[in-house]
Amino acid sequence: MKPIRSALIIFFCWLATILPARALALSVSPNSIVLSDQLQLVKLHPYAYFVDTSRQLTAADIAQRFIRGEFKGPNHKAMTFGYTDSHYWVAFSIRNDSSEEAWYLLPGHPLLETQVYRIQADRTPVRQASLEERYAVTEMKVPPQTEAQFLALVTSRVALSLQFELMTRTELSRRLQQEAMFLSAVLGCFLAMLFYNLFLYLTLRDKNYLFYLLFALVNVHFDLLTVNFPSGIWNWMGYSWWDIIGYYRPLAPLTAFIFARSFLRIQDHSPRLDRWIFAYIIGLFLLILVHRMVPHAQLMSATDLYFLVGVFFLLYLGVHSLIQGFTPARYYLAGIGTFLVGVAICLMQMMGWLPAHPLTINAIVAAQAIEMILMSLALGGRYKLIQEERLKAEFSSGVKSHLLRTISHDIANPLAIVKGYSFKLQKENPDSKAVTGIVRAVGMIEDIMRFVQKTEYMKQGMHIDLTVVSLQEVFASLAFLFEGKAQEKKLNLEFHLEHPGLTVKAEKTSLTTEILGNFLSNAIKFSPPGKTVRMEARVHSKEYIMISIEDQGAGISPEQLETLFDPRHNLSRPGTDGEQGVGYGMPLAKAFLDAFGATVEVTSKTVQADSVASGTVFRILIHAAPPLQSM
């Protein structure tokens, strides 16, 4: 990430060299602007203006209204009027005491549309020539030592502002060149970030980089539309983007929220905030739906307000994640904060609180470029954090594996002694149920020890060999393990085999304890007294046997069913008698079923949905062993 930081520093240093501070000279008389050789750049205020709400009046009509004094006076300080469909006419006069004849009127924003008329001696208006530039620049000829009166029609599909600058050809060329250099540098920064993160996505295959690319493409394109760069961008691809802007604008916050939701891991760590994100996204789609039903000015104002709420919501999501300990959120917050600063500068420039300058006019584009860099740094920090967590998990797993191997080794000798004495007692008391139970328990402990060893082999990349397993033996072991627990809860525990010769391809201990034992334990755990828990095995086809575990318990909600086997979600909950669990039995059972090439299907009705027929059914399809296939 050091190259990105270096690029950011170089970018700001370059910015400081091409945008030197320039004071805007201003000379105002009550009725006219006075131009002199010493005054080469003038900021034009709206000395008098008229609002045509009908949008039907011609320049000749407006000239007559100006003569009758219907324009608002020069003391009116309004500079910006927000979104409006009205036509605004500005009247001003120029007295030229300089040696320059040609002067150029530059609006305060690239999306302002202007038509300038010169009022002749006979009071008729004559349209002045416009230049094909990114701004609606108008050339006005005022011979030296003369005075001229002008009318300017100002319209805008965005927020309308009556800020203008009057400059010579030299000053105009310098201004447009400065802006072109600045915006070209910003566009280069955008492209560098896009290609850099596209390379990372293709290398790492991390969906967060894909969401970043979508977020960057839409928002960068929208920002370039906002400043009309390059010239003609509104008519790219053969049609006018103005025609679909109502549908296109909501995509900017939509892609931002998709990226933030994934990057900040909101879905996993903050379900409540995740629901609020979906609620906000629904609001964006509603704005799209009402696009044709609401007047343009009101809709643009409403969407701007809604988008601003979205920016602060994104800011809150970052603060929440940072408080939760997600350190890459620092770069994310810096990016959102930088974007807010850019928005504030643009608003202040439109209000007349900041001078019209390449940096203030295009502040939102510069802020977006910095935001892209900071978000890229945030992605890098997230990837680094995930790698560190993975290394910690691998280390922890290694420690646990070593501990299990040690316990298995250390318990072997005492278990051998217990096994020897249990067999001796069985010979002396062959009819004792207690002794028989001890012998069976010792055998199961040995099976578990062998299972731990086989599991370690799997982790080391070694495959566990599947053997022919008798379901009759498995069911007998399960009955031995769970009959006592079922009796304590006053449950009816039933086992049914279609015939005693059913065999499957599996590993006996994991099938008994980790899969069927897990499902059966949960069935007992969530069943109230007096109910029945049933385990059944039958032939499903020549290749498969179906094993089902059915209970009449509390059931599993549809939301929990979706993540039942997902190890990222801990679904531990107390049973009907307050029994507790660790919550990872289901993912472990599914992992072993996958290793066996088996599948599981779960259907359930909660007691809230059906108090009479509630319960859960697990249906496992597992490969039949060869003896079954030969029957």
Secondary structure as UniProt FT lines:
FT   HELIX           2..18
FT   STRAND          33..35
FT   TURN            37..38
FT   STRAND          41..44
FT   STRAND          48..52
FT   HELIX           59..67
FT   TURN            68..69
FT   TURN            74..75
FT   STRAND          80..83
FT   STRAND          87..96
FT   STRAND          102..107
FT   TURN            110..111
FT   STRAND          112..119
FT   TURN            121..122
FT   STRAND          125..127
FT   STRAND          138..141
FT   TURN            144..145
FT   STRAND          146..156
FT   STRAND          159..161
FT   STRAND          164..167
FT   HELIX           169..204
FT   HELIX           207..226
FT   TURN            227..228
FT   TURN            231..232
FT   HELIX           233..238
FT   HELIX           241..244
FT   HELIX           245..248
FT   TURN            249..250
FT   HELIX           251..263
FT   TURN            264..265
FT   HELIX           266..269
FT   HELIX           271..289
FT   TURN            290..293
FT   HELIX           296..323
FT   TURN            324..325
FT   TURN            327..328
FT   HELIX           329..350
FT   TURN            351..352
FT   HELIX           358..361
FT   HELIX           363..428
FT   TURN            430..431
FT   HELIX           433..459
FT   TURN            460..461
FT   STRAND          467..470
FT   HELIX           471..488
FT   TURN            489..490
FT   STRAND          492..497
FT   TURN            500..501
FT   STRAND          503..506
FT   HELIX           508..509
FT   HELIX           510..516
FT   HELIX           517..525
FT   TURN            529..530
FT   STRAND          532..539
FT   STRAND          544..550
FT   HELIX           558..562
FT   TURN            563..565
FT   TURN            567..568
FT   TURN            576..577
FT   HELIX           585..596
FT   STRAND          599..605
FT   TURN            607..609
FT   STRAND          615..624
FT   HELIX           626..629
//
